[in-house]
């Protein structure tokens, strides 16, 4: 019984680690997209003013 619980906990920990890494990757990707969009917007604004 104890062994099964240990295996389940290990699996849960592995899944949790994967989830954290996945969410971090998605978050970084969204931030990069937002920065690119913001830079493009800023560039367009400068062109309009010029």
PDB file of N, CA, C and O in Angstrom:
ATOM      1  N   UNK A   1       0.837  -1.199   0.000  1.00  0.00           N
ATOM      2  CA  UNK A   1       0.000   0.000   0.000  1.00  0.00           C
ATOM      3  C   UNK A   1       0.887   1.271   0.000  1.00  0.00           C
ATOM      4  O   UNK A   1       0.677   2.206  -0.773  1.00  0.00           O
ATOM      5  N   UNK A   2       1.864   1.252   0.887  1.00  0.00           N
ATOM      6  CA  UNK A   2       2.745   2.417   0.973  1.00  0.00           C
ATOM      7  C   UNK A   2       3.483   2.654  -0.335  1.00  0.00           C
ATOM      8  O   UNK A   2       3.698   3.797  -0.739  1.00  0.00           O
ATOM      9  N   UNK A   3       3.874   1.554  -1.001  1.00  0.00           N
ATOM     10  CA  UNK A   3       4.611   1.681  -2.253  1.00  0.00           C
ATOM     11  C   UNK A   3       3.745   2.326  -3.336  1.00  0.00           C
ATOM     12  O   UNK A   3       4.210   3.174  -4.097  1.00  0.00           O
ATOM     13  N   UNK A   4       2.480   1.909  -3.390  1.00  0.00           N
ATOM     14  CA  UNK A   4       1.557   2.462  -4.389  1.00  0.00           C
ATOM     15  C   UNK A   4       1.377   3.968  -4.150  1.00  0.00           C
ATOM     16  O   UNK A   4       1.397   4.761  -5.091  1.00  0.00           O
ATOM     17  N   UNK A   5       1.201   4.346  -2.881  1.00  0.00           N
ATOM     18  CA  UNK A   5       1.023   5.754  -2.552  1.00  0.00           C
ATOM     19  C   UNK A   5       2.250   6.551  -2.956  1.00  0.00           C
ATOM     20  O   UNK A   5       2.136   7.677  -3.441  1.00  0.00           O
ATOM     21  N   UNK A   6       3.432   5.961  -2.755  1.00  0.00           N
ATOM     22  CA  UNK A   6       4.669   6.637  -3.104  1.00  0.00           C
ATOM     23  C   UNK A   6       4.738   6.862  -4.613  1.00  0.00           C
ATOM     24  O   UNK A   6       5.125   7.935  -5.076  1.00  0.00           O
ATOM     25  N   UNK A   7       4.355   5.829  -5.374  1.00  0.00           N
ATOM     26  CA  UNK A   7       4.385   5.938  -6.841  1.00  0.00           C
ATOM     27  C   UNK A   7       3.402   7.009  -7.312  1.00  0.00           C
ATOM     28  O   UNK A   7       3.716   7.800  -8.202  1.00  0.00           O
ATOM     29  N   UNK A   8       2.223   7.029  -6.717  1.00  0.00           N
ATOM     30  CA  UNK A   8       1.218   8.023  -7.094  1.00  0.00           C
ATOM     31  C   UNK A   8       1.734   9.427  -6.792  1.00  0.00           C
ATOM     32  O   UNK A   8       1.572  10.343  -7.599  1.00  0.00           O
ATOM     33  N   UNK A   9       2.352   9.589  -5.630  1.00  0.00           N
ATOM     34  CA  UNK A   9       2.892  10.891  -5.255  1.00  0.00           C
ATOM     35  C   UNK A   9       3.975  11.316  -6.231  1.00  0.00           C
ATOM     36  O   UNK A   9       4.048  12.485  -6.610  1.00  0.00           O
ATOM     37  N   UNK A  10       4.820  10.371  -6.643  1.00  0.00           N
ATOM     38  CA  UNK A  10       5.892  10.672  -7.585  1.00  0.00           C
ATOM     39  C   UNK A  10       5.305  11.098  -8.929  1.00  0.00           C
ATOM     40  O   UNK A  10       5.768  12.056  -9.547  1.00  0.00           O
ATOM     41  N   UNK A  11       4.273  10.366  -9.370  1.00  0.00           N
ATOM     42  CA  UNK A  11       3.613  10.709 -10.635  1.00  0.00           C
ATOM     43  C   UNK A  11       2.986  12.098 -10.550  1.00  0.00           C
ATOM     44  O   UNK A  11       3.093  12.904 -11.474  1.00  0.00           O
ATOM     45  N   UNK A  12       2.331  12.357  -9.420  1.00  0.00           N
ATOM     46  CA  UNK A  12       1.680  13.645  -9.217  1.00  0.00           C
ATOM     47  C   UNK A  12       2.727  14.767  -9.234  1.00  0.00           C
ATOM     48  O   UNK A  12       2.498  15.830  -9.813  1.00  0.00           O
ATOM     49  N   UNK A  13       3.871  14.520  -8.597  1.00  0.00           N
ATOM     50  CA  UNK A  13       4.941  15.512  -8.546  1.00  0.00           C
ATOM     51  C   UNK A  13       5.475  15.781  -9.957  1.00  0.00           C
ATOM     52  O   UNK A  13       5.704  16.926 -10.345  1.00  0.00           O
ATOM     53  N   UNK A  14       5.666  14.687 -10.718  1.00  0.00           N
ATOM     54  CA  UNK A  14       6.157  14.825 -12.092  1.00  0.00           C
ATOM     55  C   UNK A  14       5.176  15.610 -12.945  1.00  0.00           C
ATOM     56  O   UNK A  14       5.576  16.475 -13.725  1.00  0.00           O
ATOM     57  N   UNK A  15       3.892  15.310 -12.796  1.00  0.00           N
ATOM     58  CA  UNK A  15       2.851  16.010 -13.548  1.00  0.00           C
ATOM     59  C   UNK A  15       2.814  17.489 -13.148  1.00  0.00           C
ATOM     60  O   UNK A  15       2.659  18.370 -13.993  1.00  0.00           O
ATOM     61  N   UNK A  16       2.958  17.738 -11.848  1.00  0.00           N
ATOM     62  CA  UNK A  16       2.962  19.118 -11.358  1.00  0.00           C
ATOM     63  C   UNK A  16       4.136  19.897 -11.937  1.00  0.00           C
ATOM     64  O   UNK A  16       3.986  21.049 -12.345  1.00  0.00           O
ATOM     65  N   UNK A  17       5.312  19.259 -11.971  1.00  0.00           N
ATOM     66  CA  UNK A  17       6.506  19.909 -12.522  1.00  0.00           C
ATOM     67  C   UNK A  17       6.279  20.216 -14.003  1.00  0.00           C
ATOM     68  O   UNK A  17       6.611  21.304 -14.475  1.00  0.00           O
ATOM     69  N   UNK A  18       5.712  19.248 -14.734  1.00  0.00           N
ATOM     70  CA  UNK A  18       5.423  19.431 -16.160  1.00  0.00           C
ATOM     71  C   UNK A  18       4.441  20.587 -16.364  1.00  0.00           C
ATOM     72  O   UNK A  18       4.607  21.406 -17.269  1.00  0.00           O
ATOM     73  N   UNK A  19       3.421  20.638 -15.510  1.00  0.00           N
ATOM     74  CA  UNK A  19       2.406  21.682 -15.605  1.00  0.00           C
ATOM     75  C   UNK A  19       3.037  23.060 -15.373  1.00  0.00           C
ATOM     76  O   UNK A  19       2.743  24.014 -16.093  1.00  0.00           O
ATOM     77  N   UNK A  20       3.907  23.152 -14.361  1.00  0.00           N
ATOM     78  CA  UNK A  20       4.568  24.426 -14.048  1.00  0.00           C
ATOM     79  C   UNK A  20       5.423  24.875 -15.235  1.00  0.00           C
ATOM     80  O   UNK A  20       5.387  26.040 -15.630  1.00  0.00           O
ATOM     81  N   UNK A  21       6.192  23.940 -15.799  1.00  0.00           N
ATOM     82  CA  UNK A  21       7.061  24.262 -16.938  1.00  0.00           C
ATOM     83  C   UNK A  21       6.206  24.683 -18.140  1.00  0.00           C
ATOM     84  O   UNK A  21       6.536  25.640 -18.840  1.00  0.00           O
ATOM     85  N   UNK A  22       5.114  23.962 -18.367  1.00  0.00           N
ATOM     86  CA  UNK A  22       4.220  24.262 -19.493  1.00  0.00           C
ATOM     87  C   UNK A  22       3.613  25.659 -19.339  1.00  0.00           C
ATOM     88  O   UNK A  22       3.602  26.449 -20.283  1.00  0.00           O
ATOM     89  N   UNK A  23       3.108  25.952 -18.132  1.00  0.00           N
ATOM     90  CA  UNK A  23       2.496  27.260 -17.879  1.00  0.00           C
ATOM     91  C   UNK A  23       3.535  28.372 -18.015  1.00  0.00           C
ATOM     92  O   UNK A  23       3.240  29.438 -18.555  1.00  0.00           O
ATOM     93  N   UNK A  24       4.751  28.123 -17.524  1.00  0.00           N
ATOM     94  CA  UNK A  24       5.820  29.117 -17.626  1.00  0.00           C
ATOM     95  C   UNK A  24       6.126  29.388 -19.100  1.00  0.00           C
ATOM     96  O   UNK A  24       6.309  30.537 -19.501  1.00  0.00           O
ATOM     97  N   UNK A  25       6.179  28.317 -19.904  1.00  0.00           N
ATOM     98  CA  UNK A  25       6.450  28.469 -21.336  1.00  0.00           C
ATOM     99  C   UNK A  25       5.363  29.279 -22.021  1.00  0.00           C
ATOM    100  O   UNK A  25       5.658  30.167 -22.821  1.00  0.00           O
ATOM    101  N   UNK A  26       4.105  28.978 -21.710  1.00  0.00           N
ATOM    102  CA  UNK A  26       2.977  29.707 -22.302  1.00  0.00           C
ATOM    103  C   UNK A  26       3.039  31.179 -21.892  1.00  0.00           C
ATOM    104  O   UNK A  26       2.820  32.070 -22.713  1.00  0.00           O
ATOM    105  N   UNK A  27       3.338  31.422 -20.623  1.00  0.00           N
ATOM    106  CA  UNK A  27       3.399  32.785 -20.107  1.00  0.00           C
ATOM    107  C   UNK A  27       4.498  33.574 -20.822  1.00  0.00           C
ATOM    108  O   UNK A  27       4.275  34.706 -21.251  1.00  0.00           O
ATOM    109  N   UNK A  28       5.691  32.969 -20.948  1.00  0.00           N
ATOM    110  CA  UNK A  28       6.814  33.620 -21.626  1.00  0.00           C
ATOM    111  C   UNK A  28       6.439  33.908 -23.081  1.00  0.00           C
ATOM    112  O   UNK A  28       6.732  34.986 -23.600  1.00  0.00           O
ATOM    113  N   UNK A  29       5.787  32.937 -23.738  1.00  0.00           N
ATOM    114  CA  UNK A  29       5.378  33.096 -25.139  1.00  0.00           C
ATOM    115  C   UNK A  29       4.415  34.274 -25.285  1.00  0.00           C
ATOM    116  O   UNK A  29       4.547  35.083 -26.203  1.00  0.00           O
ATOM    117  N   UNK A  30       3.446  34.362 -24.373  1.00  0.00           N
ATOM    118  CA  UNK A  30       2.473  35.453 -24.415  1.00  0.00           C
ATOM    119  C   UNK A  30       3.161  36.797 -24.183  1.00  0.00           C
ATOM    120  O   UNK A  30       2.830  37.785 -24.838  1.00  0.00           O
ATOM    121  N   UNK A  31       4.116  36.837 -23.252  1.00  0.00           N
ATOM    122  CA  UNK A  31       4.844  38.080 -22.957  1.00  0.00           C
ATOM    123  C   UNK A  31       5.636  38.521 -24.182  1.00  0.00           C
ATOM    124  O   UNK A  31       5.658  39.705 -24.518  1.00  0.00           O
ATOM    125  N   UNK A  32       6.292  37.561 -24.855  1.00  0.00           N
ATOM    126  CA  UNK A  32       7.081  37.871 -26.055  1.00  0.00           C
ATOM    127  C   UNK A  32       6.165  38.435 -27.142  1.00  0.00           C
ATOM    128  O   UNK A  32       6.503  39.426 -27.790  1.00  0.00           O
ATOM    129  N   UNK A  33       5.009  37.805 -27.340  1.00  0.00           N
ATOM    130  CA  UNK A  33       4.053  38.289 -28.348  1.00  0.00           C
ATOM    131  C   UNK A  33       3.595  39.702 -27.994  1.00  0.00           C
ATOM    132  O   UNK A  33       3.499  40.561 -28.870  1.00  0.00           O
ATOM    133  N   UNK A  34       3.313  39.944 -26.713  1.00  0.00           N
ATOM    134  CA  UNK A  34       2.836  41.249 -26.258  1.00  0.00           C
ATOM    135  C   UNK A  34       3.904  42.320 -26.491  1.00  0.00           C
ATOM    136  O   UNK A  34       3.594  43.428 -26.927  1.00  0.00           O
ATOM    137  N   UNK A  35       5.176  41.979 -26.193  1.00  0.00           N
ATOM    138  CA  UNK A  35       6.287  42.924 -26.383  1.00  0.00           C
ATOM    139  C   UNK A  35       6.436  43.252 -27.867  1.00  0.00           C
ATOM    140  O   UNK A  35       6.620  44.413 -28.232  1.00  0.00           O
ATOM    141  N   UNK A  36       6.356  42.226 -28.725  1.00  0.00           N
ATOM    142  CA  UNK A  36       6.480  42.453 -30.169  1.00  0.00           C
ATOM    143  C   UNK A  36       5.355  43.361 -30.655  1.00  0.00           C
ATOM    144  O   UNK A  36       5.591  44.277 -31.442  1.00  0.00           O
ATOM    145  N   UNK A  37       4.136  43.109 -30.189  1.00  0.00           N
ATOM    146  CA  UNK A  37       2.974  43.911 -30.576  1.00  0.00           C
ATOM    147  C   UNK A  37       3.155  45.347 -30.091  1.00  0.00           C
ATOM    148  O   UNK A  37       2.865  46.295 -30.821  1.00  0.00           O
ATOM    149  N   UNK A  38       3.643  45.507 -28.841  1.00  0.00           N
ATOM    150  CA  UNK A  38       3.847  46.829 -28.251  1.00  0.00           C
ATOM    151  C   UNK A  38       4.921  47.592 -29.023  1.00  0.00           C
ATOM    152  O   UNK A  38       4.766  48.786 -29.282  1.00  0.00           O
ATOM    153  N   UNK A  39       6.016  46.907 -29.394  1.00  0.00           N
ATOM    154  CA  UNK A  39       7.097  47.542 -30.155  1.00  0.00           C
ATOM    155  C   UNK A  39       6.580  48.001 -31.512  1.00  0.00           C
ATOM    156  O   UNK A  39       6.874  49.113 -31.952  1.00  0.00           O
ATOM    157  N   UNK A  40       5.799  47.130 -32.184  1.00  0.00           N
ATOM    158  CA  UNK A  40       5.256  47.458 -33.503  1.00  0.00           C
ATOM    159  C   UNK A  40       4.321  48.666 -33.395  1.00  0.00           C
ATOM    160  O   UNK A  40       4.341  49.561 -34.240  1.00  0.00           O
ATOM    161  N   UNK A  41       3.499  48.671 -32.333  1.00  0.00           N
ATOM    162  CA  UNK A  41       2.550  49.761 -32.108  1.00  0.00           C
ATOM    163  C   UNK A  41       3.322  51.070 -31.889  1.00  0.00           C
ATOM    164  O   UNK A  41       2.966  52.112 -32.439  1.00  0.00           O
ATOM    165  N   UNK A  42       4.375  50.998 -31.084  1.00  0.00           N
ATOM    166  CA  UNK A  42       5.184  52.174 -30.789  1.00  0.00           C
ATOM    167  C   UNK A  42       5.846  52.687 -32.072  1.00  0.00           C
ATOM    168  O   UNK A  42       5.901  53.893 -32.315  1.00  0.00           O
ATOM    169  N   UNK A  43       6.348  51.751 -32.887  1.00  0.00           N
ATOM    170  CA  UNK A  43       7.008  52.099 -34.148  1.00  0.00           C
ATOM    171  C   UNK A  43       6.012  52.793 -35.083  1.00  0.00           C
ATOM    172  O   UNK A  43       6.328  53.818 -35.687  1.00  0.00           O
ATOM    173  N   UNK A  44       4.806  52.224 -35.196  1.00  0.00           N
ATOM    174  CA  UNK A  44       3.778  52.800 -36.060  1.00  0.00           C
ATOM    175  C   UNK A  44       3.418  54.210 -35.576  1.00  0.00           C
ATOM    176  O   UNK A  44       3.233  55.123 -36.381  1.00  0.00           O
ATOM    177  N   UNK A  45       3.321  54.375 -34.261  1.00  0.00           N
ATOM    178  CA  UNK A  45       2.988  55.678 -33.700  1.00  0.00           C
ATOM    179  C   UNK A  45       4.048  56.706 -34.058  1.00  0.00           C
ATOM    180  O   UNK A  45       3.716  57.848 -34.376  1.00  0.00           O
ATOM    181  N   UNK A  46       5.321  56.318 -34.012  1.00  0.00           N
ATOM    182  CA  UNK A  46       6.408  57.235 -34.349  1.00  0.00           C
ATOM    183  C   UNK A  46       6.328  57.627 -35.822  1.00  0.00           C
ATOM    184  O   UNK A  46       6.558  58.784 -36.175  1.00  0.00           O
ATOM    185  N   UNK A  47       6.001  56.663 -36.678  1.00  0.00           N
ATOM    186  CA  UNK A  47       5.894  56.934 -38.115  1.00  0.00           C
ATOM    187  C   UNK A  47       4.742  57.900 -38.392  1.00  0.00           C
ATOM    188  O   UNK A  47       4.868  58.802 -39.220  1.00  0.00           O
ATOM    189  N   UNK A  48       3.619  57.707 -37.695  1.00  0.00           N
ATOM    190  CA  UNK A  48       2.457  58.579 -37.889  1.00  0.00           C
ATOM    191  C   UNK A  48       2.797  60.013 -37.468  1.00  0.00           C
ATOM    192  O   UNK A  48       2.429  60.968 -38.153  1.00  0.00           O
ATOM    193  N   UNK A  49       3.497  60.159 -36.343  1.00  0.00           N
ATOM    194  CA  UNK A  49       3.850  61.481 -35.842  1.00  0.00           C
ATOM    195  C   UNK A  49       4.866  62.143 -36.769  1.00  0.00           C
ATOM    196  O   UNK A  49       4.826  63.356 -36.971  1.00  0.00           O
ATOM    197  N   UNK A  50       5.782  61.343 -37.335  1.00  0.00           N
ATOM    198  CA  UNK A  50       6.828  61.876 -38.208  1.00  0.00           C
ATOM    199  C   UNK A  50       6.229  62.251 -39.549  1.00  0.00           C
ATOM    200  O   UNK A  50       6.943  62.722 -40.434  1.00  0.00           O
TER     201      UNK A  50
END
